[in-house]
Amino acid sequence: MQIQLTWDDPITEEPQQHTAPLPIAIGRELAQLPTELAGEPVYQVVLLSANNEISRCHALIMAIDGQIILEDRSTNGTHLNGERITRARRPLTSGDTLQIGTYTITVSVLQPIAETQDLNRSSTIIFNPDTTIVSADQVAPEPVRQSTIIFDPDTDRLEPQAPPPGRAVTTRNVFPPARLFAEERVSISALHATGFPVEETEYAALGGGMGSFVWVDTLRIAGVKPERITVLSIQKKPYGRYETLLKNCQIPRYKRIRSGSDSCPDNIWGWPGYAIREAWRDTFSGRVGAALGYLWQVFAEPAFADTYTPIADNVFKSMDREADRIGWDRMVRYGSIRSIRKTEDGRYVIAYSATRPPGPPDYRFLVARYVHLCTGYPAIKLLDDLQDYRERTGDVQTVVHGYEPHDHVFEQLERKGGTLVIRGFGIVGSQIMDRVYKARMVNPRIFVVHLSRSPKLGQRFGRAKRYVENHWEFQPFNWPKGTWGGDMRAMLEAADPLRRRELLEAWGGTTTASRGPWRKIINQGLREGWYTIKFGTVDKVERSPDGKPITFVRSNEYHGIDKIEADFVIDCTGLISDPREQPLLNDLITHYNLDLNPQKRLHVENDFEIAKMRNDRARMYAAGIITLGGPYAPVDTFLGLQYAAHRAVEALATHRAPGVRYIEGLGSLWQWVKWATNQAP
């Protein structure tokens, strides 16, 4: 009997589909299978959950006496068609819906498979919110029909793919081979002996997102030809995942994002910045006043004018232009990365799957001498009390994270009105408030309670102090601008890891940009009484008889507990940035005992090299949030990604890597002219 499981990724909304024979085990991570299934060909589907709302072995789907049965084996329970079952069995039929953590899975019963089909003992699929990757040490043998499940970013649907020519697919394939990848260094001849295709490249960018894009862009400008660069990605566009997160937190393409005019992923020189480009377009569109306004913002921010921020659509269209200019599509290939190892000849091997489901496995090895690792945020994280509420109730509609899709919240508020509880005062919280204001134009019977542990007094560093208004702490960008390239950047780079942690804690904090129209919304809400700020510690969140979340708050102002009944709660506290939550990175950290800095991120040198991964002449570099705590503070900003890329490429030039030149002097000017006239580097 074959079962098809389909769902939308709870973070990206991307559809996922998986077809497998019975029995099927569903859980959070690889675990010992139930003893009663010992000796059977079990297919295990692993759904990542950083908050442990999904148990290690959460549920089983199996056939008993000719009937398909769901068995819940978790402590949190499984919802079958809305009914919560815990430690119990229920019959399953085609069309039934399972709620496991944040995953809503539809079950379809397919035609029985042929009795002669040979299946392996066990198979594991890991779905990751950022990139679909599987740790080599965790991989068990897989059936022929399907390996990793990857949403096809080129077609927006799952499509079959024929077996790769020249190699028969057998059910004995284990990829990557566990014994081979258990070694410290892998033999190239051993790779060829596996029968899987072995490809070679000079430079490999792993991740395919914004960080990969700016590194490849810098490499191309430094002189490296596209034939020498390979990008492994599951995204069609380098900004695909970033755009999804923006959309989820109420920042569609037409809105402005939190970045500066001169932080341009498409332009390493930063000039002309977005403000000048926007002013140029508006001038020729007859909007001279608006054009002058942008220029005034750049020269007068933040003392006399709101900080200029670019429109998301302009950023993405500029990146599309640069991608065409450098030949991005020629370098990118679809790849779900499974594992990375050093090779005996002084390079690295990347094991990946080029499969576009539901086709058979197309496993490959990519061997490269210089590798850039930028995988982004692995997951979102709910506050503990909200996570506990979702685990106990299975309710993922009334309690949501700001980075999850949650348009249904505002659709219902616009129809019926109601009360919204917001947790968190950062940039996501400000965008939620902006969306609330628009919803109140449709239905004024919408009220907001904003919860915070304590009043905001304004972070201090030396004589500097952040401005605070209505307990919102304002700063134009994630980090003070002095950390971008001034004395604070130099201070951080010169500091040891512990001092870096102290500096980052002093400079950091939850802030948002000061924008006049948005600040007026807060003041208006306080004045009219539909917006309330409350301080205290949340004891728990319970569900009312009519299905609403009730927040119990222990007030800081007096003894006693307040009870806030709301229609919805939105958690705006942020994303998980721990690299150990990323299976690929966790495998790399564990296998090579990589150093972590006091921030529990990858320890990198000042040029962003992972020193412990050095392999003769081969070098591996990292960028993005997984390097927080290193030599640069705003590592997950546009400018931070470009800074890391520039330092890494400078190091490659010093190292005399093939084709890499310093970007300086007349050569840099000539490359800027090529950029301005849209000529290939």
LUMMI-960580 format. One record per residue: residue in one letter; x, y, z of N, C-alpha, C in turn. Coordinates in steps of 0.02 Angstrom, whole numbers, plus 50000, padded with zeros to 5 digits. Layout:
N
aXYZXYZXYZ/...
//
This chain:
681
m500434994150000500005000050000500455006250000/q500285011149957500665017349955500245023149980/i500575027550018500245033450045500605039650019/q500215044649999500505051049979500355056150033/l500875059550057500805064750107500975071450075/t500525076250081500645082950051500505088250104/w500885093650101500785099250147501145105350119/d500995111050148501345117250133501845118450189/d502465120250169502965121650220502705127150267/p502725126050333502425130850379502765137650379/i503365138150352503715144650351503675147850282/t503835144050230503885146950163503245146250122/e502765142350145502145140850109502275136750046/e502885134250037503025130249978502725123349985/p502375120849933502065114249939502585108649939/q502465103649979502905097849984502475091549973/q502785086549943502415080349928502885074449936/h502615069149965503035063249974502595057049968/t502835052249929502475045949919502915040249945/a502615035849985503005030350015502555024450030/p502855018550033502475012650054502405012350129/l501925008550153501845007450225502335002250250/p502545002650313502365007750362502785014050356/i502525019550381502855026050380502925028450451/a503525030550471503645033550536503765040950527/i503435045050567503495052350563503765054950629/g504285059050626504565061750688505035067550675/r505335069950729505745075950726506465074650704/e506725068650719507415067150701507485059650698/l508055057550673508175050350669508185047350739/a507815042250748507775039050814507685031550803/q507785027850856507685020750851506955019250837/l506835015250787506145013750767505825009050818/p505155009150821504815004750869505014997450861/t505074993950917505304987050915504824982550877/e504174984250877503694979950841503774980350766/l504154985450742504274986150670504964983550651/a505324980850698505994978250683505954972950629/g506384973550580506394968750525505954970650466/e505544975850474505124978050419505454983850382/p505284984650317505534990550279505144996750299/v505415000750344505075006650370505315012850333/y504855017150316505015023450283504895029050333/q505425032850350505365037950403505395044950373/v504895048950388504865055850366505025060250427/v505535064450420505755068650475505555075950461/l505165078850506504955085850500505325089750554/l505705094750533506115098350580505685102650626/s505875102750689505525106750739506025108850791/a506245115150788506745117550836506455118050907/n505795118250912505485119350977505235112851009/n505395107250979505225100651007504475099451014/e504065102950973503355101450975503205095050938/i503685092850897503625086450863504095081450899/s503825075850920504215070950956504695067250909/r505185064050938505675060550896505335055250852/c504935051150882504515046550844503795048550860/h503515052850819502875056050836502275051750819/a502275048850759501685045050737501895039750687/l501485034550682501585029150634500965028550590/i501075027150527500535025250482500685018250458/m500235013550471500385006550454499735002950436/a499814997050408499244992950389499154987450441/i498544986850468498374981650516497724978350493/d497764971850479497184968050456496844971350396/g497274973650350497004976550288496754983550294/q496824986750353496574993550363497164998150378/i497135004250352497665009150364497535012450432/i498045012350475497975014650544498485020050558/l498265025450592498705030550620498785029150694/e499415028850717499545028050788499965033950813/d499695037650861500075043150892500515040250947/r501155042050946501625039650996501965045451032/s501675051251028501995057351054501725059351122/t502045064251151501795067251213501355073351198/n501425076051137501055082151119500405080651083/g500335074551057499725072651023499745074350949/t499295071050912499205072250840498465073750829/h498325078750788497635080450773497435077050707/l496935072950710496665069650651495985072750635/n495965076350578495355079850558495085084250615/g495555087550651495365092150704495295088950772/e495275082350776495215078950841495905077050866/r496045078850928496695077350956496695070250984/i497195066450963497275059650990497975059151020/t498035055851075498675054951110498745047751131/r499285044651108499435037651126498845033151107/a498575034151048497995030251027498045028750953/r497615024150930497585022350859496915024450830/r496935026650766496325028350731496395026150658/p495845023950626495875022150555495975028350512/l496335027550457496465032950410496135031450344/t495865036650312495585035950245495865041450201/s495795040650136496045045650089495695052250101/g496085057650104495815064250116495845066550187/d496035062150234496105064150303496675069250312/t496615073450363497115078550376497425077450445/l498085077650447498465076950509498765083750528/q498735085450591499075091450616499615089050664/i500255089850642500835087950683501265094150691/g501265096950751501625103250761501315108550717/t501735111850678501495117050632501345114350563/y501415107850553501305104750488500575102250483/t500235104150430499575101550414499645097050353/i499575090550363499745085550312499105082150288/t499025081950222498455078450192498675071550170/v498265066450187498425059550172498015057250111/s498365054250063498025051450004498245044149997/v497775039749986497915032649976497965031349902/l498545028549881498675027449810498615020049793/q498725018549730498695011549707499225007449742/p499075001149759499584996849791500184996049745/i500774995649774501384994749734501464987349718/a501854986049666501964979149644502334975249698/e502134968949706502434964949760503174963649748/t503394964149685504084962549670504554968349684/q504284974249700504724979949711505154978849773/d505804979949765506274978849820506374985349858/l506254985249923506344991149964506884989850015/n507214995250036507724994750087507424994750157/r507854993950205507634993350274507344999850301/s507645005350286507425011650315507625017450271/s507235022750272507395028650233507195034850271/t507565040050262507445046050300507425052150255/i506925056250263506875062550227506855068150278/i507285073050271507295078650317507095084950280/f506595088350305506355094450274506585100150318/n506975104750289507245110350326506935116750300/p506735121550345506415127650321506845131950277/d507505131150281507935135550242508195132250179/t508515126450188508745122550131508625115250148/t508435111350099508315104250112508975100650113/i509215098850171509875095850178509845090250228/v510275085450218510275079450260510985078150283/s511055076850347511705075250374511925068250352/a512545067650329512775061250302512755055750354/d512945057450416512965052350468512275050050488/q511755053650466511085051950485510715048150430/v511025047450371510655044750314510655037250315/a510065034350305509985027150300509805025350228/p509825018850208509665017050140508965019550121/e508875021150057508255024050034507955019949977/p507295019849971506975016449916507115019849850/v506975016449795507085019149729506635025049714/r506005024749737505505029249712505645036549729/q505945037949785506035044949804506595045749854/s506975051149847507485052549896507265058749934/t507675064049931507455070149965506885073349928/i506425076349964505855079649935506005087049929/i506035089549869506225096449857505695099749814/f505435105349836504965109049795505335112249737/d505085111149677505415113549617505315121049610/p505845125149619505755132349615505695134849544/d505825130549494505775132749425505065132149397/t504685127349423504015126149396503465127449445/d503635128749508503135129649561502705123449572/r502955117649553502605111449567503105105749568/l502905100149593503345094249595503285090549529/e503855089049500503845085749435504315079749436/p504135074449399504575068549396505195070149355/q505715066349368506335067049331506605060149316/a506805059049254507055052449234507715050949267/p507885044449276508525042649305509095045449263/p509645047449294510205050149256510475044849208/p510665046849147510905041949098511555038849119/g511655032649100512295029349110512375026049177/r511875026449222511945023349287511285020349309/a511275014049323510665010749346510545012549418/v509925013849435509745015349504509565008849539/t509915007549594509775001349630509545003049700/t509214998349731508964999549799509514998849851/r510124997249830510664996449878511045003049889/n510855008349852511215014649858511105017949926/v511645019749958511625023750019512035029950003/f511735035850011512095041849990512055047350042/p512635050350057513295048050037513495041750076/p513925037550048514105031250083514355032650153/a514045029550202514185031150272514915029850290/r515195024150267515885022550285516365027450253/l516245029250191516685033750156516685040650189/f516095043150208516045049750236516165049850312/a516315044050340516535043950410517265045750416/e517625045850360518345047350361518465054850370/e519065056450395519265063350402519355066550333/r519665062750288519775065050219519565059450172/v519215061350120518935056550073519375055850012/s519475049849989519875048549929519465049949866/i519775053449819519435054949756519295048549717/s519765043849719519655037549684519075033649716/a519005034249782518445030949816517775034149796/l517785040649784517175043949760516965041149692/h517455040549646517305037849580517075030549584/a517345026949632517175019849639516445018749660/t516135023949688515435023149709514955022549650/g515165024949591514725024849533514305031049525/f514325035549575513945041749569514365046849530/p514045051349493514415056449455514845060749501/v515455062049479515925066349516516085072349471/e515865078249492515995084349453516525088449489/e516865092749451517385096849481517275104149463/t517435108449510517395115649500517935118949543/e518095125149529518595128649569518275131949630/y517695135249619517365139049672516645136449679/a516435135149741515765132649754515435137149806/a514845139749789514435143649836513855139249858/l513805138049923513305133449949512765137349986/g512155136749963511585140249993511165143549940/g511485147449896511125150449840510695156349858/g510765159049919510375164849940510745171349930/m510575176449970510865183049962511625182849974/g511845179150025512555178850040512955175649984/s512675170249955513005167049898513045171849839/f512505175549828512475180049771513015185349775/v513095188649833513585194149837514295191349834/w514425185249859515095182349853515255180749780/v514785177849745514885176249674514955182649634/d514555187749650514595194149615515295197149624/t515555196849685516225199549699516765195449663/l516685188949663517155184649626517165186449551/r516585187349523516555188849451516885195549437/i516765200549479517075207149470517825206749480/a518045202049523518765201149535519105197249479/g518725194849430519035191849372518895184449360/v518525181149404518405174049397517855172949344/k517975168349298517495166849245516935162449272/p516345163049243515775159049268515875151549262/e516295149349215516415142149207516765139149267/r517085143349308517455140949366517035141049430/i516415143449426516005144349486515385140049481/t515215136649536514605132749540514225134849602/v513585136049595513145137849651512635132249659/l512605129449719512095124449735511535127749774/s510925127049748510355130549778509715126949762/i509215127749806508545125249790508065131049774/q508345137049768507945142949754508025145149682/k507495147649653507535150349585507885157049585/k507735161249635508025167849641508455168149704/p509015171749703509425172049763509075175549822/y508575179649807508205183049860507545179549876/g507445173549851506805170049858506595169049930/r507035166349971506845165050041506755171550079/y507185176450066507135182950098506475186350081/e506275185950018505645189049998505055185650033/t505085179150041504555175450075504485177750147/l505045178450182505025180750251504755187850256/l504955192050209504685198950208503925198850199/k503695194850152502975194450140502605191950202/n502895186950235502565184150295502505189350351/c503015193650358502985198650412502705205350387/q502265204950337501875210750314502295216050279/i502815213850242503205218450201503175215950129/p502655217550091502625215550020503115219649979/r503145218349916503655221449873503605228949869/y503005231749876502935238949867503155242849929/k503295239449986503485243050047504245243750052/r504445247950098505165249150108505435244450160/i506045242050147506365237350193506885241050235/r507115237750287507585241050333508295240150307/s508505244750266509185244650239509365251750218/g510005252850203510225259550184510235260650109/s510345266750090510365268450019510965265349985/d511535265050020512145262649988512305255350002/s511845251750035511935244450045511575240949988/c511935239849934511625237449871511905230649853/p511525225249860511775218649841511975218049768/d511715222549727511865222349655512465226749637/n512745230449686513255235449670513755235849727/i514325232649720514805232349775515105239149791/w515065243949745515345250649757514855255049797/g514225253249797513725256949836513515263649807/w513785265349748513595271649715513465270349641/p512925272849613512395276649648511965272049691/g511795274649749511375270749795510645270949774/y510225267549813509525267149796509175273949796/a509385278449842509055285049846509175289049782/i509795288849758509945292549696509575289549637/r509555282849634509195279649579508445281249581/e508165281049642507455282549648507315289849632/a507755294349653507675301449637507715302549562/w508165299049529508245299649456507605297449420/r507325291749441506715289349409506125294049421/d506065296449483505495300849498505565307649464/t506175310049455506275316349420506005315949349/f506155310449315505935309749245505205307349241/s504905305949299504195304349301503785310349322/g504115316049331503765322149349503665323049424/r503935318649466503855319149538504495322149569/v504625328449552505245331649572505265332549648/g504705334149679504685335149751504875328749788/a504615323049766504785316649797505525315149788/a505785316649728506485315349714506935319349761/l506775325649771507175329749816507115327249888/g506525324549905506425321949972506885316149987/y507005311649938507455306049949508165308549962/l508375313449922509055316149930509135319649997/w508615323250017508625326550082508695321450138/q508335315950133508375310750184509095308250191/v509435307050135510115304350138510595309250171/f510505315650156510975320550183510795322650255/a510155322050274509945324650339509785319150390/e509795312750369509605307350415510155306450468/p509995304150528509325303450555509115309450598/a509545314650602509415320150648508825324450625/f508805325950559508295330650534507785327350488/a507885321050472507415317650428507435310150444/d506875306750427506855299550435507385296250391/t507685290850415508185287250378507895284550313/y508255285650258508025282950194508075275350193/t507565272050168507575264850158507295263250090/p507575258250055507365256849986506725252649983/i506395253049926505805249049912506035241949894/a505705236949922505905230049911505925228349836/d505425230449799505395228749728505995231549690/n506215237649708506795240449675507425236449690/v507485234049751508065229949770508075223449729/f507505220149725507475213649691507575214449615/k507295219649586507385220749514508105222449498/s508435226149542509145227649531509565221349535/m509385216849581509745210449586509635206149524/d509035206349497508895202549435509345205049378/r509425211649374509855214549323510575212249332/e510815212449394511515210449407511605203049396/a511095199049412511145191849401511225190349327/d510855193849285510935193049212511625195149189/r511875200549218512525203349197513105198549213/i513085195249271513645190949290513535183749268/g512965182149239512835175249217512645170649273/w512255173049321512055169149379511735162449360/d511265162649313510915156549293511385151349264/r511935153449234512425148649206512805145049261/m512845148049321513235145149375512805141149424/v512165142549426511725139449476511475132749451/r511485127849495511175121449481510765119349542/y510235115849527509785113549580510155108349622/g510215109649687510585104949729510355105249801/s510155099449826509985098749896510595095749931/i510945099749971511595097949997511525093150056/r511905087850055511845082750106512445082650154/s513045083750128513625083250173514245086250138/i514725088350179515355091150154515935087650190/r516445085750152517045082750181517665085450146/k518225085250182518875086650151519075080650108/t519475081950057519725076450015520485075650026/e520725069850007521435068350018521895072449973/d521625075149918522055078949872522015086549886/g521775088549945521775095549964521195099549935/r520605096649933520005100249911519425098349957/y518825099749935518215097849972517745094149925/v517365089549954516855086249915516175087749947/i515705089749905515025091149927514565085749898/a514245082049942513765077049921513085080449916/y512745079749859512095083049852511635078949807/s511005080649811510505077549768510255082649718/a510275080849654510005085249602509295083249584/t508975079349626508315076749612507785082149616/r507355082249565506745086149569506175081149574/p505875080349633505375075149645504785075949598/p504415070449587504515063949619504955059249580/g505465061849547505915057549509506365053449553/p506705048549524507155044249562507775048149583/p508155045549630508745049149656509245050749602/d509505056849603510045058949559510595061749605/y510965057149636511475059049684512125060649647/r512475065749673513095068049640513595070449692/f514225070549671514755073549710515025079649672/l515135085049708515455090949680516105092049718/v516665092149683517325093149713517555100249697/a517725104149749517925111049741518515112649785/r518905117749765519485119749805519315125549852/y518845129849832518665135549873517905135449882/v517695135449945516985134649961516745140550004/h516155142949987515835148250026515175145550053/l515085146350119514515143450154514085149050182/c513455149450158512995154550183512295151650179/t512055148850234511415145250233510845149150264/g510975155050293510435159050321510175156450387/y509585158950406509265156850469508965149850461/p509105145250507508835138450500508095137950515/a507825142150560507125141050581506875147150618/i506225147050634505935152150677505865149250747/k505775153650795505705151350865505155155250899/l504665151650925504145154650965504385155351038/l504105160251073504225160751144503985154351178/d504315152551234504185146051265503455145051284/d503135150251312502445149351333501975148551274/l502135151851218501725151151158501845144351126/q502475142151128502625135451102502255130151142/d502255130951208501905126151251501155126051235/y500875131951223500165132351205500015128551141/r500435129451091500325126051027500405118551034/e500885116451075500985109251085500385106051120/r500105109551169499545106751207498885106951168/t498795112151128498135113051096498135111151022/g498725111150991498755110050919498495116050879/d498385121550914498105127550882498675131650851/v498705131650785499225135550750498905141250711/q498275142650725497915148050690497865154350731/t497735153650796497645159650838498295161950869/v498785157450875499455159250900499945158050844/v500245163450819500685162950760501325166850773/h501825165350732502445169150732502415174250676/g502725180050687502715185250636503025183350571/y503475178350571503795176150510503415170250477/e502895167850510502465162850479501935166450437/p501645163050387501085166050351500495167050400/h500235173050403499695174250451499195179450424/d499095179750359498605184450331497905183050358/h497775176750377497105175150402496935179150465/v497445181150504497325185150564496995191650546/f497265195150498496995201750480496355201250439/e496295195850401495665194850364495085194050413/q495185190150467494645189250516494525195650556/l495075199150575494985205350612494605210450571/e494735210650506494375215450463493635213650457/r493485207050460492785204950455492405205750521/k492725203650576492365203150639492625207850693/g493195211050683493495214750738493805209950788/g494055212650844494345208250895494955211350927/t495285207250968495865209451006496475205450984/l497025208950975497665205950954498185207351008/v498535202151029499105202851075499735202351034/i500185207251041500825207251007501375206351058/r501845201851044502425200651088503055202451048/g503415207451070504035209451036503985216351007/f504535220351013504535227350993505015228750935/g505215223850898505705224950844505375227050779/i505755226150725505525228250659504905224550638/v504845218050656504245214250638503645217050675/g503735218750740503185221750777502945228250747/s503415232250722503205238550691502815237450627/q502995232350589502625230850527501935227950543/i501885224050597501235221550617500785227450637/m501055232250673500655238150691500435242050630/d500855242550581500675245950519500085242350485/r500115235650486499565231750456498925232350497/v498995232650563498405233650606498055240250589/y498455245350579498165251950563497755251750499/k498015248150449497635247450386496995243450398/a497045238250441496445234150455495915238250491/r496125242950534495645247050571495285251950525/m495565253350468495205257550419494605253750391/v494645247050392494095242950369493615241650427/n493885240150486493475238650544493805241750606/p493515247250631493825250750688493765246950754/r493405241350755493325237550817493895232550827/i494505234950815495115230950824495535234250879/f495745230150928496125232750984496775228750991/v497295232151015497955229151020498215229751092/v498445224251119498815224351183499525222251168/h499995226651182500705225351168501055223451233/l501305217351237501615214851298502375215651297/s502645217751353503375218151361503545216551433/r504115213551444504325211951512504405218151555/s504715223351527504855229251566504885235351520/p504835241351548504875247451507505565248051474/k505575250951415506195252051378506495258751399/l507125258551421507455264551445507965267251396/g508145263251346508645265551297509325262751312/q509595258851265510255255851274510795261151273/r511295260351316511845265151320512495261751301/f512945265651270513635263551259514055269851263/g514455270151316514825276351327514345282051341/r514435287651305513985293351314513375292951268/a513365288051224512815287551176512225283851208/k511625285851189511015282651214510495282651159/r510165277051150509645276551098509025280451119/y508705283351070508085287051082507505282151091/v507085283451141506505279251156505885283451155/e505365281051123504715284351123504165279051131/n503755279851181503215275051195503485267951201/h504085267451229504415260951242504645257351179/w504645260951123504965258351062505665261551059/e506165257251050506865259651049507075260450976/f507275266450959507395268050889508145267950871/q508275264950814508945264950784508835263550710/p509155267350666509005266550595509095259450569/f509615256050593509765249350567509865244450626/n509995238250610510065233150662510615234950712/w511145237950686511725239650727511905246950715/p512235250250764512455257150753512875257650690/k512805263150655513155263950591513915263950600/g514145265550660514865265350674515155258350668/t514735253150673514975246250666515055244250593/w514785248250547514815246450476515525247150449/g515865252550470516535253450442516945258550480/g516715260550538517075265650576517475262750633/d517535266850687517955264750743517675258750780/m517015258050781516725252250815516875245850777/r516885246150711517075240250673517795238250687/a518245243250688518945241850703519025239050774/m518635241650821518665239350890518465231950894/l517935230150858517695223250859518195218550827/e518475220650772518945216350736519575215050777/a519775219850817520385219150857520265215250922/a519635214450941519475211451006519535203851005/d519625200951064519605193651069518875191451072/p518725184951065518025182651062517595184751121/l517865184551183517465186451241517315193851241/r517805197951223517685205151219517195206751163/r517225202951109516745203951055516025202851080/r515945197751120515285196351146515035202151189/e515475204951231515285210651273515085216651230/l515475217951177515325223551134514665222651097/l514555216651072513935215351034513325215951079/e513385213751141512825214351188512695221651205/a513225225651208513135232851222512845236551162/w513045234751102512815238251042512135235851017/g511995229451031511395226451002510765228051040/g510245224051028509605225151060509045225451009/t508435225551034507855225750991507695232950973/t507765234650911507645241550888507235241450824/t506985247250807506665248150742506825255150717/a506735256150653506885262550623506365267750643/s506575273950653506125279350669505825282050605/r505165281050597504815283550537504215287550561/g504175293750538503645298250561502945295450556/p502725293150496502045290550490501895284850538/w502375280450547502265274650591502235276950664/r502655281650685502625284050754501965287550768/k501675290750718501015293850726500485288650740/i500555282650709500075277250721500085275350795/i500675274550824500735272650895500425278050939/n500585284350925500315289750966499555290250960/q499305289250899498585289450888498245283750925/g498545277750922498245271950956498215272951031/l498745275751060498755277051132498235282451150/r498195287551109497725293051122496995290851117/e496845286651068496155284451056495975278351097/g496465275051127496325269551173496285262651142/w496415261951076496385255251046497065251751048/y497585255251071498255252351077498485253251149/t498665247651182498885247751252499545244051259/i500005246951297500635243651312500605241151384/k500755234851394500725231951462501385228451477/f501605229151539502235226251561502105220751612/g502495215451607502425209951654502715203551625/t502695198451666502955191851647502375187151632/v502405183951575501875179351556501965172751594/d501455170951633501475164551669501305158751623/k500785159651584500555154251541500055156951491/v499915152951441499385154551393498925148551390/e498285149651402497785144351402497275145551347/r496885140451332496365141051281495685141651314/s495295146651294494625147651322494145142551293/p493555141651323493065136851297492875138251225/d492895144651204492725146151134493335146551089/g493905143751113494485142951070494945148851064/k494905153651111495325159551108495915158851156/p496505161451138497075161151183497015166351239/i497095164051301497075168451359497775168851388/t498045174951392498725176051418498685178251490/f499015174651534499045176251605499705179951619/v499635186251639500225190651647500295192551720/r500885191351747501045193551815501325200651810/s500945205451834501105212451824501705214451866/n502105219051837502675221951874502465227751917/e501845230151907501625236251941501265234752007/y500985228652013500625226952075500595219352080/h500415216952139500355209752150499715207252117/g499765201652087499175198752054499325197051982/i498855193551951498925191351882498345194051840/d498515197151784498015199451737497875194051686/k497265193751664497055188851615496845192551552/i497195191351497497055194851434496785189751384/e496145190351369495845185951319495855189451252/a496135186251203496215189351137495985184451083/d495895187151024495725182950967496355179850936/f496905183650939497525181250909498125183750950/v498665180050947499305182050976499825181350921/i500225186650911500765186450861501425187350897/d501875182550889502545182650918503015186050868/c503295191750887503735195450842504455195550868/t504675190050898505315190250933505915187850892/g505815185050832506395183650791506475176650766/l507075175250739507245169050706507795165350744/i507845158850733508385154850761509005155650718/s509575157050750510195158050712510745153150731/d510595148250774511085143350797511245138550739/p511885138350717512045133850661511945126450677/r511915124750740511805117650758511095115450744/e510635120250732509955118550712509915116850638/q510455118050601510485116550530510835109850521/p510495104750495510795098050492511475097850456/l511535101450401512175101450365512735104350408/l512595110150438513105113350479513255109350542/n512735106450572512835102450632513275096450616/d513175093350558513595087750538514325090050530/l514425095850499515095098550488515425100150554/i515055103450599515325105250665515525099050704/t515095093950702515225087850740515805083850711/h515805083150644516305078850612517015081750619/y517085088350612517745091450615517875095250680/n517415094450728517505097650793517645105150785/l517245108450745517355115450730517235119750793/d517625125150797517565129650854516945134050846/l516605135150902516065140050905516285145850948/n516075151850930516255157750970515785158351030/p515895163051076515455163651135514725164951118/q514585167251056513895168051035513595161551009/k513995156051012513795149450989513685149250913/r514075153350878514065153250805514755150950780/l514815149850716515455147550689516005152550702/h516565150150727517145154450736517485155450669/v517545161750648517875163350585518435168350598/e518925168250553519465173050557519215179850532/n519655184850534519445191550512519285191850438/d519515186950399519335186650329518765181650317/f518445179450371517865174950371518035167850349/e518665165950355518845159050342518695154750404/i518465148650392518395143650446519065139950448/a519495142050494520195139750493520255132250499/k519835129050540519895121850550519705117850487/m519385121050439519205117650377519735118550323/r520285121850339520825122650289521095115850270/n521215114850207521435108350181521975109550128/d522605109850150523155111550106523025118550077/r522945119250011522805125849982522065127549982/a521665122649997520935123749996520715128050055/r520215132250043519955136750094519185136450094/m518905137050155518185137450162518005143750201/y517535147550174517325153850205516575153350222/a516385157450271515675157650291515445164850293/a514795165850293514515172550297513805172150324/g513545177950343512855178250367512805177150442/i512195175850464512045175450535512435169950570/i512655164850534513025159250565513715161450588/t513925167750572514575170250594514505175750646/l513905177050671513805182250721514265180850781/g514595186150805515085185350859515785185350832/g515855186050766516505186450735516745193650727/p517115195150673517435201750667516985207250643/y516345205850630515895210950603515215210250636/a514915215850654514275215550691513675214250646/p513545218450595512925217550556513005212250501/v513165206050521513335200950473512745198750429/d512125199750453511555197350415511215203050376/t511565208750369511305214250328511595213850258/f511315217650212511585217950144512325219850146/l512485225150183513175227550186513615222450220/g513355219050272513755213950306513935208150261/l513455206050220513595200650173514115202750121/q514065209050099514555211550050515245212350083/y515255214650145515895215450180516245208650187/a515855203650208516145196950216516395194250149/a516005195450096516205193050030516855196550008/h516895203150019517485206849998518105204550036/r518035203450102518615201150141518835194250118/a518355189850103518525183150080518865183250012/v518615187349967518915187749900519595191049903/e519675195949946520345198949957520835193649981/a520605189350026521035183950051521215179149995/l520735177749951520875173349894521385176449848/a521335183049838521825186449795522525186049827/t522575187049892523215186449927523475179349922/h523015174649924523185167549919523355165449848/r523265170049800523375168749729522935163149702/a522305163449722521815158749696521725160149622/p521595154949581521545155749509521035160949487/g521255165749447520805170549416520605176349460/v520825176649523520595181849570521095187549571/r520845193649558521255199649563520985204149618/y521415208449645521175213549692520715218349656/i520185220449689519725225449660519955232249686/e520355235649647520645241949669520865246149609/g520985252549621521265257049571520865257449507/l521235258049451520915258849386520505252649367/g520735246749391520365240749377519675240849408/s519635243449468518985244149501518555249249465/l518845254849445518465259949408518195257049342/w518605253249307518385250249244517815245349256/q517865241449310517315236849325516675240649343/w516745246449376516145250349391515825252949327/v516235255049279515975257349215515585251649181/k515855245549185515505239849157514845238649193/w514855239549259514225238749296513715244049275/a513945250449270513495255849253513205255149184/t513585252249138513355251349069513075244349056/n513015240449110512715233749107513085229049060/q513755229249063514175224549026514425219149073/a514525213249046514775207649087515465209449115/p515635207249175516285208749205516865206249161/
//
